């Protein structure tokens, strides 16, 4: 039997799920309630300083990329389980491809900031 | 409680029937009558042509698995009183297996999957009998004991939608069996079994639906075992990448 490459997708899926479970609610609360209702100038400076720091960049990349891979992995297998008549390879390419493109875009943006 | 219950059994006689058709049998109802005993009653008193498998009557042999009202269950562990209110129940052969006759399915493929994962002890060097038995601490036993309770009844395969779609999937019981031996402190055969776990037909076909663990009559929790197999396979994948990076060959 041939070795599967699924461990890569599954690791990203697992990491994304774990991250969402641990800090997802906190993330929604911070970005949805705390930041919009804070004092605008101070908030802008705080967020700007956070993004400027390498650890802040790393954190943001993790909370963007890993949940993305988590989501597309779910979609990919979910579509298959619903017997959606689409070619397996094409769905995988669209799902993981879009997550990868968005990850690269986020990483590039974080690097030039 | 009314005094009888209607049991609809999906009959299939190869060479005679094109497809399974339901046949109704009325069986006297009592609170302690199991589905298996009802089948025995039908066979003895109503219709000797009915075929089904059974042996121990106590959820040890794993022979009497059937679909009871669409759910994979053991006939000996399911009682008619559960269905008394509705006054009827429907039986058919286990889903996802080829039907041989009536409630009897062909388990060859399933047995083949169990054998594939090499479910026996491997030792680098066989120890002379004089040196005594291979001993284990209670903690070492605890690691795999739950997974060793499988009775090979096949209910988890009838429950698994992935096995239903593609029977090349090794399936819940075989993957649990592999983990059972990999977790055993006396065994040295992990490397022999990992290639099967690592394959698409191994742990990676599973999407953690979890119905296998729900229907398991022995609380083995195959879904947990398969997911632990995924962790083991992922570690194995990472180590293999390191091996490849070090110029060694693919394992």
Interface residues (C-beta under 8 A of the other chain):
Chain A: X1 X2 X3 X4 X6 X7 X8 X10 X11 X77 X80 X81
Chain B: X161 X195 X196 X198 X199 X200 X201 X202 X204 X207 X209 X230 X233 X234 X237 X238 X240 X250
